[in-house]
Amino acid sequence: MNIIYYKQAVKVLEHMDYATKHRIKCGIESMPKGDIKKLRGHIELYRLRIGDWRILFSYIDNETVLIEKISTRGEVYKGV
């Protein structure tokens, strides 16, 4: 599976401590396993839950995932 990151998602990952970054990267790489749900009110947007962190993503095609936003539970849904 190909994974493409938006610039904002890369910036968030760069500022994380190693343990959290590792957990999130492992969660993203193991998709479609995990706690994934489709967001209500959005046609193509999904979320992956890893602890208190949320990853918003969409599928470009069957083999490509676009990571759009990574943030904490309270902040990720603002502006979506």
mmCIF file of the N, C-alpha and C atoms, coordinates in Angstrom:
data_MODEL
# 
_entry.id   MODEL 
# 
loop_
_atom_site.group_PDB 
_atom_site.id 
_atom_site.type_symbol 
_atom_site.label_atom_id 
_atom_site.label_alt_id 
_atom_site.label_comp_id 
_atom_site.label_asym_id 
_atom_site.label_entity_id 
_atom_site.label_seq_id 
_atom_site.pdbx_PDB_ins_code 
_atom_site.Cartn_x 
_atom_site.Cartn_y 
_atom_site.Cartn_z 
_atom_site.occupancy 
_atom_site.B_iso_or_equiv 
_atom_site.pdbx_formal_charge 
_atom_site.auth_seq_id 
_atom_site.auth_comp_id 
_atom_site.auth_asym_id 
_atom_site.auth_atom_id 
_atom_site.pdbx_PDB_model_num 
ATOM 1   N N  . MET A 1 1  ? 0.843   -1.172 0.000  1.00 0.00 ? 1  MET A N  1 
ATOM 2   C CA . MET A 1 1  ? 0.000   0.000  0.000  1.00 0.00 ? 1  MET A CA 1 
ATOM 3   C C  . MET A 1 1  ? 0.893   1.242  0.000  1.00 0.00 ? 1  MET A C  1 
ATOM 4   N N  . ASN A 1 2  ? 0.582   2.180  -0.865 1.00 0.00 ? 2  ASN A N  1 
ATOM 5   C CA . ASN A 1 2  ? 1.301   3.456  -0.925 1.00 0.00 ? 2  ASN A CA 1 
ATOM 6   C C  . ASN A 1 2  ? 0.662   4.437  0.049  1.00 0.00 ? 2  ASN A C  1 
ATOM 7   N N  . ILE A 1 3  ? 1.499   5.181  0.762  1.00 0.00 ? 3  ILE A N  1 
ATOM 8   C CA . ILE A 1 3  ? 1.015   6.161  1.728  1.00 0.00 ? 3  ILE A CA 1 
ATOM 9   C C  . ILE A 1 3  ? 1.589   7.522  1.359  1.00 0.00 ? 3  ILE A C  1 
ATOM 10  N N  . ILE A 1 4  ? 0.700   8.505  1.177  1.00 0.00 ? 4  ILE A N  1 
ATOM 11  C CA . ILE A 1 4  ? 1.095   9.873  0.860  1.00 0.00 ? 4  ILE A CA 1 
ATOM 12  C C  . ILE A 1 4  ? 0.665   10.756 2.019  1.00 0.00 ? 4  ILE A C  1 
ATOM 13  N N  . TYR A 1 5  ? 1.568   11.628 2.470  1.00 0.00 ? 5  TYR A N  1 
ATOM 14  C CA . TYR A 1 5  ? 1.291   12.513 3.600  1.00 0.00 ? 5  TYR A CA 1 
ATOM 15  C C  . TYR A 1 5  ? 1.147   13.954 3.118  1.00 0.00 ? 5  TYR A C  1 
ATOM 16  N N  . TYR A 1 6  ? 0.120   14.655 3.619  1.00 0.00 ? 6  TYR A N  1 
ATOM 17  C CA . TYR A 1 6  ? 0.050   16.101 3.435  1.00 0.00 ? 6  TYR A CA 1 
ATOM 18  C C  . TYR A 1 6  ? 1.166   16.746 4.240  1.00 0.00 ? 6  TYR A C  1 
ATOM 19  N N  . LYS A 1 7  ? 1.548   17.949 3.871  1.00 0.00 ? 7  LYS A N  1 
ATOM 20  C CA . LYS A 1 7  ? 2.620   18.675 4.542  1.00 0.00 ? 7  LYS A CA 1 
ATOM 21  C C  . LYS A 1 7  ? 2.313   18.876 6.029  1.00 0.00 ? 7  LYS A C  1 
ATOM 22  N N  . GLN A 1 8  ? 1.064   19.183 6.372  1.00 0.00 ? 8  GLN A N  1 
ATOM 23  C CA . GLN A 1 8  ? 0.675   19.410 7.762  1.00 0.00 ? 8  GLN A CA 1 
ATOM 24  C C  . GLN A 1 8  ? 0.882   18.150 8.589  1.00 0.00 ? 8  GLN A C  1 
ATOM 25  N N  . ALA A 1 9  ? 0.572   16.993 8.040  1.00 0.00 ? 9  ALA A N  1 
ATOM 26  C CA . ALA A 1 9  ? 0.738   15.734 8.763  1.00 0.00 ? 9  ALA A CA 1 
ATOM 27  C C  . ALA A 1 9  ? 2.216   15.440 9.006  1.00 0.00 ? 9  ALA A C  1 
ATOM 28  N N  . VAL A 1 10 ? 3.056   15.749 8.049  1.00 0.00 ? 10 VAL A N  1 
ATOM 29  C CA . VAL A 1 10 ? 4.496   15.539 8.208  1.00 0.00 ? 10 VAL A CA 1 
ATOM 30  C C  . VAL A 1 10 ? 5.047   16.441 9.307  1.00 0.00 ? 10 VAL A C  1 
ATOM 31  N N  . LYS A 1 11 ? 4.597   17.688 9.358  1.00 0.00 ? 11 LYS A N  1 
ATOM 32  C CA . LYS A 1 11 ? 5.058   18.618 10.397 1.00 0.00 ? 11 LYS A CA 1 
ATOM 33  C C  . LYS A 1 11 ? 4.695   18.121 11.790 1.00 0.00 ? 11 LYS A C  1 
ATOM 34  N N  . VAL A 1 12 ? 3.489   17.585 11.942 1.00 0.00 ? 12 VAL A N  1 
ATOM 35  C CA . VAL A 1 12 ? 3.070   17.077 13.244 1.00 0.00 ? 12 VAL A CA 1 
ATOM 36  C C  . VAL A 1 12 ? 3.944   15.887 13.648 1.00 0.00 ? 12 VAL A C  1 
ATOM 37  N N  . LEU A 1 13 ? 4.207   14.992 12.714 1.00 0.00 ? 13 LEU A N  1 
ATOM 38  C CA . LEU A 1 13 ? 5.050   13.836 13.020 1.00 0.00 ? 13 LEU A CA 1 
ATOM 39  C C  . LEU A 1 13 ? 6.468   14.245 13.397 1.00 0.00 ? 13 LEU A C  1 
ATOM 40  N N  . GLU A 1 14 ? 7.000   15.277 12.758 1.00 0.00 ? 14 GLU A N  1 
ATOM 41  C CA . GLU A 1 14 ? 8.363   15.723 13.049 1.00 0.00 ? 14 GLU A CA 1 
ATOM 42  C C  . GLU A 1 14 ? 8.517   16.236 14.468 1.00 0.00 ? 14 GLU A C  1 
ATOM 43  N N  . HIS A 1 15 ? 7.456   16.784 15.055 1.00 0.00 ? 15 HIS A N  1 
ATOM 44  C CA . HIS A 1 15 ? 7.538   17.381 16.382 1.00 0.00 ? 15 HIS A CA 1 
ATOM 45  C C  . HIS A 1 15 ? 7.146   16.421 17.507 1.00 0.00 ? 15 HIS A C  1 
ATOM 46  N N  . MET A 1 16 ? 6.863   15.168 17.190 1.00 0.00 ? 16 MET A N  1 
ATOM 47  C CA . MET A 1 16 ? 6.474   14.186 18.212 1.00 0.00 ? 16 MET A CA 1 
ATOM 48  C C  . MET A 1 16 ? 7.698   13.516 18.812 1.00 0.00 ? 16 MET A C  1 
ATOM 49  N N  . ASP A 1 17 ? 7.506   12.972 20.027 1.00 0.00 ? 17 ASP A N  1 
ATOM 50  C CA . ASP A 1 17 ? 8.570   12.163 20.602 1.00 0.00 ? 17 ASP A CA 1 
ATOM 51  C C  . ASP A 1 17 ? 8.623   10.828 19.867 1.00 0.00 ? 17 ASP A C  1 
ATOM 52  N N  . TYR A 1 18 ? 9.734   10.123 20.017 1.00 0.00 ? 18 TYR A N  1 
ATOM 53  C CA . TYR A 1 18 ? 9.973   8.910  19.234 1.00 0.00 ? 18 TYR A CA 1 
ATOM 54  C C  . TYR A 1 18 ? 8.904   7.842  19.465 1.00 0.00 ? 18 TYR A C  1 
ATOM 55  N N  . ALA A 1 19 ? 8.515   7.614  20.720 1.00 0.00 ? 19 ALA A N  1 
ATOM 56  C CA . ALA A 1 19 ? 7.560   6.539  21.021 1.00 0.00 ? 19 ALA A CA 1 
ATOM 57  C C  . ALA A 1 19 ? 6.204   6.789  20.364 1.00 0.00 ? 19 ALA A C  1 
ATOM 58  N N  . THR A 1 20 ? 5.704   8.009  20.448 1.00 0.00 ? 20 THR A N  1 
ATOM 59  C CA . THR A 1 20 ? 4.412   8.335  19.843 1.00 0.00 ? 20 THR A CA 1 
ATOM 60  C C  . THR A 1 20 ? 4.485   8.258  18.321 1.00 0.00 ? 20 THR A C  1 
ATOM 61  N N  . LYS A 1 21 ? 5.571   8.794  17.773 1.00 0.00 ? 21 LYS A N  1 
ATOM 62  C CA . LYS A 1 21 ? 5.751   8.753  16.321 1.00 0.00 ? 21 LYS A CA 1 
ATOM 63  C C  . LYS A 1 21 ? 5.780   7.307  15.830 1.00 0.00 ? 21 LYS A C  1 
ATOM 64  N N  . HIS A 1 22 ? 6.467   6.457  16.553 1.00 0.00 ? 22 HIS A N  1 
ATOM 65  C CA . HIS A 1 22 ? 6.571   5.050  16.171 1.00 0.00 ? 22 HIS A CA 1 
ATOM 66  C C  . HIS A 1 22 ? 5.207   4.364  16.222 1.00 0.00 ? 22 HIS A C  1 
ATOM 67  N N  . ARG A 1 23 ? 4.420   4.623  17.283 1.00 0.00 ? 23 ARG A N  1 
ATOM 68  C CA . ARG A 1 23 ? 3.075   4.044  17.397 1.00 0.00 ? 23 ARG A CA 1 
ATOM 69  C C  . ARG A 1 23 ? 2.185   4.466  16.242 1.00 0.00 ? 23 ARG A C  1 
ATOM 70  N N  . ILE A 1 24 ? 2.240   5.749  15.888 1.00 0.00 ? 24 ILE A N  1 
ATOM 71  C CA . ILE A 1 24 ? 1.387   6.260  14.816 1.00 0.00 ? 24 ILE A CA 1 
ATOM 72  C C  . ILE A 1 24 ? 1.817   5.703  13.468 1.00 0.00 ? 24 ILE A C  1 
ATOM 73  N N  . LYS A 1 25 ? 3.117   5.671  13.209 1.00 0.00 ? 25 LYS A N  1 
ATOM 74  C CA . LYS A 1 25 ? 3.583   5.125  11.932 1.00 0.00 ? 25 LYS A CA 1 
ATOM 75  C C  . LYS A 1 25 ? 3.243   3.649  11.793 1.00 0.00 ? 25 LYS A C  1 
ATOM 76  N N  . CYS A 1 26 ? 3.380   2.884  12.870 1.00 0.00 ? 26 CYS A N  1 
ATOM 77  C CA . CYS A 1 26 ? 3.015   1.462  12.828 1.00 0.00 ? 26 CYS A CA 1 
ATOM 78  C C  . CYS A 1 26 ? 1.517   1.297  12.584 1.00 0.00 ? 26 CYS A C  1 
ATOM 79  N N  . GLY A 1 27 ? 0.705   2.144  13.199 1.00 0.00 ? 27 GLY A N  1 
ATOM 80  C CA . GLY A 1 27 ? -0.736  2.092  12.984 1.00 0.00 ? 27 GLY A CA 1 
ATOM 81  C C  . GLY A 1 27 ? -1.121  2.408  11.552 1.00 0.00 ? 27 GLY A C  1 
ATOM 82  N N  . ILE A 1 28 ? -0.461  3.403  10.972 1.00 0.00 ? 28 ILE A N  1 
ATOM 83  C CA . ILE A 1 28 ? -0.743  3.782  9.583  1.00 0.00 ? 28 ILE A CA 1 
ATOM 84  C C  . ILE A 1 28 ? -0.313  2.681  8.634  1.00 0.00 ? 28 ILE A C  1 
ATOM 85  N N  . GLU A 1 29 ? 0.858   2.095  8.867  1.00 0.00 ? 29 GLU A N  1 
ATOM 86  C CA . GLU A 1 29 ? 1.369   1.061  7.974  1.00 0.00 ? 29 GLU A CA 1 
ATOM 87  C C  . GLU A 1 29 ? 0.585   -0.243 8.067  1.00 0.00 ? 29 GLU A C  1 
ATOM 88  N N  . SER A 1 30 ? -0.118  -0.468 9.194  1.00 0.00 ? 30 SER A N  1 
ATOM 89  C CA . SER A 1 30 ? -0.877  -1.706 9.338  1.00 0.00 ? 30 SER A CA 1 
ATOM 90  C C  . SER A 1 30 ? -2.325  -1.568 8.867  1.00 0.00 ? 30 SER A C  1 
ATOM 91  N N  . MET A 1 31 ? -2.683  -0.430 8.266  1.00 0.00 ? 31 MET A N  1 
ATOM 92  C CA . MET A 1 31 ? -4.041  -0.273 7.744  1.00 0.00 ? 31 MET A CA 1 
ATOM 93  C C  . MET A 1 31 ? -4.286  -1.316 6.670  1.00 0.00 ? 31 MET A C  1 
ATOM 94  N N  . PRO A 1 32 ? -5.438  -1.857 6.533  1.00 0.00 ? 32 PRO A N  1 
ATOM 95  C CA . PRO A 1 32 ? -6.754  -1.489 7.033  1.00 0.00 ? 32 PRO A CA 1 
ATOM 96  C C  . PRO A 1 32 ? -7.093  -2.060 8.396  1.00 0.00 ? 32 PRO A C  1 
ATOM 97  N N  . LYS A 1 33 ? -6.155  -2.679 9.098  1.00 0.00 ? 33 LYS A N  1 
ATOM 98  C CA . LYS A 1 33 ? -6.408  -3.113 10.470 1.00 0.00 ? 33 LYS A CA 1 
ATOM 99  C C  . LYS A 1 33 ? -6.467  -1.887 11.367 1.00 0.00 ? 33 LYS A C  1 
ATOM 100 N N  . GLY A 1 34 ? -7.105  -2.019 12.491 1.00 0.00 ? 34 GLY A N  1 
ATOM 101 C CA . GLY A 1 34 ? -7.177  -0.910 13.436 1.00 0.00 ? 34 GLY A CA 1 
ATOM 102 C C  . GLY A 1 34 ? -8.588  -0.370 13.570 1.00 0.00 ? 34 GLY A C  1 
ATOM 103 N N  . ASP A 1 35 ? -8.710  0.641  14.402 1.00 0.00 ? 35 ASP A N  1 
ATOM 104 C CA . ASP A 1 35 ? -10.002 1.263  14.672 1.00 0.00 ? 35 ASP A CA 1 
ATOM 105 C C  . ASP A 1 35 ? -10.258 2.344  13.623 1.00 0.00 ? 35 ASP A C  1 
ATOM 106 N N  . ILE A 1 36 ? -10.840 1.941  12.511 1.00 0.00 ? 36 ILE A N  1 
ATOM 107 C CA . ILE A 1 36 ? -11.107 2.845  11.396 1.00 0.00 ? 36 ILE A CA 1 
ATOM 108 C C  . ILE A 1 36 ? -12.615 3.013  11.252 1.00 0.00 ? 36 ILE A C  1 
ATOM 109 N N  . LYS A 1 37 ? -13.036 4.266  11.132 1.00 0.00 ? 37 LYS A N  1 
ATOM 110 C CA . LYS A 1 37 ? -14.446 4.560  10.903 1.00 0.00 ? 37 LYS A CA 1 
ATOM 111 C C  . LYS A 1 37 ? -14.561 5.641  9.841  1.00 0.00 ? 37 LYS A C  1 
ATOM 112 N N  . LYS A 1 38 ? -15.651 5.585  9.102  1.00 0.00 ? 38 LYS A N  1 
ATOM 113 C CA . LYS A 1 38 ? -15.950 6.620  8.126  1.00 0.00 ? 38 LYS A CA 1 
ATOM 114 C C  . LYS A 1 38 ? -16.557 7.812  8.853  1.00 0.00 ? 38 LYS A C  1 
ATOM 115 N N  . LEU A 1 39 ? -16.120 9.024  8.515  1.00 0.00 ? 39 LEU A N  1 
ATOM 116 C CA . LEU A 1 39 ? -16.655 10.223 9.159  1.00 0.00 ? 39 LEU A CA 1 
ATOM 117 C C  . LEU A 1 39 ? -18.031 10.550 8.601  1.00 0.00 ? 39 LEU A C  1 
ATOM 118 N N  . ARG A 1 40 ? -18.949 10.848 9.499  1.00 0.00 ? 40 ARG A N  1 
ATOM 119 C CA . ARG A 1 40 ? -20.283 11.241 9.068  1.00 0.00 ? 40 ARG A CA 1 
ATOM 120 C C  . ARG A 1 40 ? -20.231 12.629 8.442  1.00 0.00 ? 40 ARG A C  1 
ATOM 121 N N  . GLY A 1 41 ? -20.971 12.814 7.381  1.00 0.00 ? 41 GLY A N  1 
ATOM 122 C CA . GLY A 1 41 ? -21.028 14.101 6.718  1.00 0.00 ? 41 GLY A CA 1 
ATOM 123 C C  . GLY A 1 41 ? -19.939 14.303 5.672  1.00 0.00 ? 41 GLY A C  1 
ATOM 124 N N  . HIS A 1 42 ? -19.057 13.323 5.521  1.00 0.00 ? 42 HIS A N  1 
ATOM 125 C CA . HIS A 1 42 ? -17.980 13.403 4.530  1.00 0.00 ? 42 HIS A CA 1 
ATOM 126 C C  . HIS A 1 42 ? -18.023 12.148 3.671  1.00 0.00 ? 42 HIS A C  1 
ATOM 127 N N  . ILE A 1 43 ? -17.917 12.333 2.389  1.00 0.00 ? 43 ILE A N  1 
ATOM 128 C CA . ILE A 1 43 ? -18.055 11.209 1.465  1.00 0.00 ? 43 ILE A CA 1 
ATOM 129 C C  . ILE A 1 43 ? -16.841 10.289 1.503  1.00 0.00 ? 43 ILE A C  1 
ATOM 130 N N  . GLU A 1 44 ? -15.641 10.864 1.481  1.00 0.00 ? 44 GLU A N  1 
ATOM 131 C CA . GLU A 1 44 ? -14.442 10.049 1.321  1.00 0.00 ? 44 GLU A CA 1 
ATOM 132 C C  . GLU A 1 44 ? -13.463 10.150 2.479  1.00 0.00 ? 44 GLU A C  1 
ATOM 133 N N  . LEU A 1 45 ? -13.864 10.632 3.639  1.00 0.00 ? 45 LEU A N  1 
ATOM 134 C CA . LEU A 1 45 ? -12.929 10.856 4.740  1.00 0.00 ? 45 LEU A CA 1 
ATOM 135 C C  . LEU A 1 45 ? -13.131 9.811  5.834  1.00 0.00 ? 45 LEU A C  1 
ATOM 136 N N  . TYR A 1 46 ? -12.018 9.247  6.283  1.00 0.00 ? 46 TYR A N  1 
ATOM 137 C CA . TYR A 1 46 ? -12.020 8.232  7.330  1.00 0.00 ? 46 TYR A CA 1 
ATOM 138 C C  . TYR A 1 46 ? -11.119 8.695  8.461  1.00 0.00 ? 46 TYR A C  1 
ATOM 139 N N  . ARG A 1 47 ? -11.258 8.042  9.634  1.00 0.00 ? 47 ARG A N  1 
ATOM 140 C CA . ARG A 1 47 ? -10.359 8.339  10.734 1.00 0.00 ? 47 ARG A CA 1 
ATOM 141 C C  . ARG A 1 47 ? -9.818  7.038  11.300 1.00 0.00 ? 47 ARG A C  1 
ATOM 142 N N  . LEU A 1 48 ? -8.571  7.107  11.718 1.00 0.00 ? 48 LEU A N  1 
ATOM 143 C CA . LEU A 1 48 ? -7.899  6.000  12.400 1.00 0.00 ? 48 LEU A CA 1 
ATOM 144 C C  . LEU A 1 48 ? -7.593  6.475  13.798 1.00 0.00 ? 48 LEU A C  1 
ATOM 145 N N  . ARG A 1 49 ? -7.994  5.705  14.801 1.00 0.00 ? 49 ARG A N  1 
ATOM 146 C CA . ARG A 1 49 ? -7.766  6.074  16.192 1.00 0.00 ? 49 ARG A CA 1 
ATOM 147 C C  . ARG A 1 49 ? -6.584  5.291  16.731 1.00 0.00 ? 49 ARG A C  1 
ATOM 148 N N  . ILE A 1 50 ? -5.619  6.020  17.290 1.00 0.00 ? 50 ILE A N  1 
ATOM 149 C CA . ILE A 1 50 ? -4.470  5.412  17.958 1.00 0.00 ? 50 ILE A CA 1 
ATOM 150 C C  . ILE A 1 50 ? -4.310  6.138  19.286 1.00 0.00 ? 50 ILE A C  1 
ATOM 151 N N  . GLY A 1 51 ? -4.846  5.562  20.343 1.00 0.00 ? 51 GLY A N  1 
ATOM 152 C CA . GLY A 1 51 ? -4.826  6.211  21.655 1.00 0.00 ? 51 GLY A CA 1 
ATOM 153 C C  . GLY A 1 51 ? -5.628  7.497  21.616 1.00 0.00 ? 51 GLY A C  1 
ATOM 154 N N  . ASP A 1 52 ? -5.015  8.600  22.049 1.00 0.00 ? 52 ASP A N  1 
ATOM 155 C CA . ASP A 1 52 ? -5.678  9.909  22.003 1.00 0.00 ? 52 ASP A CA 1 
ATOM 156 C C  . ASP A 1 52 ? -5.450  10.626 20.678 1.00 0.00 ? 52 ASP A C  1 
ATOM 157 N N  . TRP A 1 53 ? -4.733  10.016 19.770 1.00 0.00 ? 53 TRP A N  1 
ATOM 158 C CA . TRP A 1 53 ? -4.431  10.620 18.477 1.00 0.00 ? 53 TRP A CA 1 
ATOM 159 C C  . TRP A 1 53 ? -5.414  10.133 17.426 1.00 0.00 ? 53 TRP A C  1 
ATOM 160 N N  . ARG A 1 54 ? -5.730  11.024 16.475 1.00 0.00 ? 54 ARG A N  1 
ATOM 161 C CA . ARG A 1 54 ? -6.613  10.690 15.366 1.00 0.00 ? 54 ARG A CA 1 
ATOM 162 C C  . ARG A 1 54 ? -5.893  11.029 14.068 1.00 0.00 ? 54 ARG A C  1 
ATOM 163 N N  . ILE A 1 55 ? -6.025  10.145 13.099 1.00 0.00 ? 55 ILE A N  1 
ATOM 164 C CA . ILE A 1 55 ? -5.445  10.347 11.776 1.00 0.00 ? 55 ILE A CA 1 
ATOM 165 C C  . ILE A 1 55 ? -6.608  10.381 10.797 1.00 0.00 ? 55 ILE A C  1 
ATOM 166 N N  . LEU A 1 56 ? -6.773  11.504 10.107 1.00 0.00 ? 56 LEU A N  1 
ATOM 167 C CA . LEU A 1 56 ? -7.804  11.619 9.077  1.00 0.00 ? 56 LEU A CA 1 
ATOM 168 C C  . LEU A 1 56 ? -7.166  11.296 7.740  1.00 0.00 ? 56 LEU A C  1 
ATOM 169 N N  . PHE A 1 57 ? -7.814  10.433 6.977  1.00 0.00 ? 57 PHE A N  1 
ATOM 170 C CA . PHE A 1 57 ? -7.245  10.011 5.704  1.00 0.00 ? 57 PHE A CA 1 
ATOM 171 C C  . PHE A 1 57 ? -8.348  9.711  4.711  1.00 0.00 ? 57 PHE A C  1 
ATOM 172 N N  . SER A 1 58 ? -7.945  9.594  3.458  1.00 0.00 ? 58 SER A N  1 
ATOM 173 C CA . SER A 1 58 ? -8.862  9.193  2.395  1.00 0.00 ? 58 SER A CA 1 
ATOM 174 C C  . SER A 1 58 ? -8.133  8.228  1.480  1.00 0.00 ? 58 SER A C  1 
ATOM 175 N N  . TYR A 1 59 ? -8.907  7.459  0.729  1.00 0.00 ? 59 TYR A N  1 
ATOM 176 C CA . TYR A 1 59 ? -8.349  6.519  -0.236 1.00 0.00 ? 59 TYR A CA 1 
ATOM 177 C C  . TYR A 1 59 ? -8.342  7.186  -1.604 1.00 0.00 ? 59 TYR A C  1 
ATOM 178 N N  . ILE A 1 60 ? -7.178  7.277  -2.224 1.00 0.00 ? 60 ILE A N  1 
ATOM 179 C CA . ILE A 1 60 ? -7.097  7.804  -3.588 1.00 0.00 ? 60 ILE A CA 1 
ATOM 180 C C  . ILE A 1 60 ? -7.534  6.715  -4.558 1.00 0.00 ? 60 ILE A C  1 
ATOM 181 N N  . ASP A 1 61 ? -7.030  5.523  -4.359 1.00 0.00 ? 61 ASP A N  1 
ATOM 182 C CA . ASP A 1 61 ? -7.466  4.338  -5.088 1.00 0.00 ? 61 ASP A CA 1 
ATOM 183 C C  . ASP A 1 61 ? -7.270  3.137  -4.167 1.00 0.00 ? 61 ASP A C  1 
ATOM 184 N N  . ASN A 1 62 ? -7.394  1.934  -4.676 1.00 0.00 ? 62 ASN A N  1 
ATOM 185 C CA . ASN A 1 62 ? -7.305  0.745  -3.824 1.00 0.00 ? 62 ASN A CA 1 
ATOM 186 C C  . ASN A 1 62 ? -5.927  0.557  -3.200 1.00 0.00 ? 62 ASN A C  1 
ATOM 187 N N  . GLU A 1 63 ? -4.905  1.119  -3.781 1.00 0.00 ? 63 GLU A N  1 
ATOM 188 C CA . GLU A 1 63 ? -3.543  0.916  -3.303 1.00 0.00 ? 63 GLU A CA 1 
ATOM 189 C C  . GLU A 1 63 ? -2.916  2.152  -2.677 1.00 0.00 ? 63 GLU A C  1 
ATOM 190 N N  . THR A 1 64 ? -3.602  3.289  -2.638 1.00 0.00 ? 64 THR A N  1 
ATOM 191 C CA . THR A 1 64 ? -3.006  4.530  -2.166 1.00 0.00 ? 64 THR A CA 1 
ATOM 192 C C  . THR A 1 64 ? -3.880  5.183  -1.109 1.00 0.00 ? 64 THR A C  1 
ATOM 193 N N  . VAL A 1 65 ? -3.233  5.570  0.002  1.00 0.00 ? 65 VAL A N  1 
ATOM 194 C CA . VAL A 1 65 ? -3.901  6.249  1.104  1.00 0.00 ? 65 VAL A CA 1 
ATOM 195 C C  . VAL A 1 65 ? -3.283  7.637  1.243  1.00 0.00 ? 65 VAL A C  1 
ATOM 196 N N  . LEU A 1 66 ? -4.132  8.653  1.413  1.00 0.00 ? 66 LEU A N  1 
ATOM 197 C CA . LEU A 1 66 ? -3.675  10.028 1.593  1.00 0.00 ? 66 LEU A CA 1 
ATOM 198 C C  . LEU A 1 66 ? -3.930  10.430 3.039  1.00 0.00 ? 66 LEU A C  1 
ATOM 199 N N  . ILE A 1 67 ? -2.853  10.625 3.815  1.00 0.00 ? 67 ILE A N  1 
ATOM 200 C CA . ILE A 1 67 ? -2.955  11.047 5.207  1.00 0.00 ? 67 ILE A CA 1 
ATOM 201 C C  . ILE A 1 67 ? -3.116  12.560 5.199  1.00 0.00 ? 67 ILE A C  1 
ATOM 202 N N  . GLU A 1 68 ? -4.280  13.032 5.628  1.00 0.00 ? 68 GLU A N  1 
ATOM 203 C CA . GLU A 1 68 ? -4.589  14.447 5.529  1.00 0.00 ? 68 GLU A CA 1 
ATOM 204 C C  . GLU A 1 68 ? -4.281  15.225 6.799  1.00 0.00 ? 68 GLU A C  1 
ATOM 205 N N  . LYS A 1 69 ? -4.575  14.646 7.961  1.00 0.00 ? 69 LYS A N  1 
ATOM 206 C CA . LYS A 1 69 ? -4.413  15.400 9.201  1.00 0.00 ? 69 LYS A CA 1 
ATOM 207 C C  . LYS A 1 69 ? -4.113  14.441 10.345 1.00 0.00 ? 69 LYS A C  1 
ATOM 208 N N  . ILE A 1 70 ? -3.190  14.825 11.218 1.00 0.00 ? 70 ILE A N  1 
ATOM 209 C CA . ILE A 1 70 ? -2.869  14.081 12.430 1.00 0.00 ? 70 ILE A CA 1 
ATOM 210 C C  . ILE A 1 70 ? -2.948  15.067 13.582 1.00 0.00 ? 70 ILE A C  1 
ATOM 211 N N  . SER A 1 71 ? -3.764  14.736 14.580 1.00 0.00 ? 71 SER A N  1 
ATOM 212 C CA . SER A 1 71 ? -3.907  15.628 15.722 1.00 0.00 ? 71 SER A CA 1 
ATOM 213 C C  . SER A 1 71 ? -4.519  14.865 16.887 1.00 0.00 ? 71 SER A C  1 
ATOM 214 N N  . THR A 1 72 ? -4.637  15.545 18.026 1.00 0.00 ? 72 THR A N  1 
ATOM 215 C CA . THR A 1 72 ? -5.256  14.924 19.185 1.00 0.00 ? 72 THR A CA 1 
ATOM 216 C C  . THR A 1 72 ? -6.763  14.866 19.002 1.00 0.00 ? 72 THR A C  1 
ATOM 217 N N  . ARG A 1 73 ? -7.390  14.101 19.853 1.00 0.00 ? 73 ARG A N  1 
ATOM 218 C CA . ARG A 1 73 ? -8.830  13.849 19.741 1.00 0.00 ? 73 ARG A CA 1 
ATOM 219 C C  . ARG A 1 73 ? -9.644  15.131 19.773 1.00 0.00 ? 73 ARG A C  1 
ATOM 220 N N  . GLY A 1 74 ? -9.274  16.085 20.590 1.00 0.00 ? 74 GLY A N  1 
ATOM 221 C CA . GLY A 1 74 ? -10.058 17.309 20.728 1.00 0.00 ? 74 GLY A CA 1 
ATOM 222 C C  . GLY A 1 74 ? -9.854  18.306 19.599 1.00 0.00 ? 74 GLY A C  1 
ATOM 223 N N  . GLU A 1 75 ? -8.773  18.186 18.855 1.00 0.00 ? 75 GLU A N  1 
ATOM 224 C CA . GLU A 1 75 ? -8.439  19.190 17.850 1.00 0.00 ? 75 GLU A CA 1 
ATOM 225 C C  . GLU A 1 75 ? -8.646  18.728 16.408 1.00 0.00 ? 75 GLU A C  1 
ATOM 226 N N  . VAL A 1 76 ? -8.649  17.443 16.159 1.00 0.00 ? 76 VAL A N  1 
ATOM 227 C CA . VAL A 1 76 ? -8.599  16.963 14.785 1.00 0.00 ? 76 VAL A CA 1 
ATOM 228 C C  . VAL A 1 76 ? -9.848  17.274 13.979 1.00 0.00 ? 76 VAL A C  1 
ATOM 229 N N  . TYR A 1 77 ? -11.002 17.325 14.614 1.00 0.00 ? 77 TYR A N  1 
ATOM 230 C CA . TYR A 1 77 ? -12.243 17.525 13.871 1.00 0.00 ? 77 TYR A CA 1 
ATOM 231 C C  . TYR A 1 77 ? -12.594 18.982 13.644 1.00 0.00 ? 77 TYR A C  1 
ATOM 232 N N  . LYS A 1 78 ? -11.838 19.894 14.225 1.00 0.00 ? 78 LYS A N  1 
ATOM 233 C CA . LYS A 1 78 ? -12.104 21.326 14.027 1.00 0.00 ? 78 LYS A CA 1 
ATOM 234 C C  . LYS A 1 78 ? -11.691 21.726 12.615 1.00 0.00 ? 78 LYS A C  1 
ATOM 235 N N  . GLY A 1 79 ? -12.584 22.367 11.910 1.00 0.00 ? 79 GLY A N  1 
ATOM 236 C CA . GLY A 1 79 ? -12.292 22.823 10.563 1.00 0.00 ? 79 GLY A CA 1 
ATOM 237 C C  . GLY A 1 79 ? -12.475 21.773 9.493  1.00 0.00 ? 79 GLY A C  1 
ATOM 238 N N  . VAL A 1 80 ? -13.031 20.629 9.863  1.00 0.00 ? 80 VAL A N  1 
ATOM 239 C CA . VAL A 1 80 ? -13.236 19.567 8.868  1.00 0.00 ? 80 VAL A CA 1 
ATOM 240 C C  . VAL A 1 80 ? -14.645 19.614 8.370  1.00 0.00 ? 80 VAL A C  1 
# 
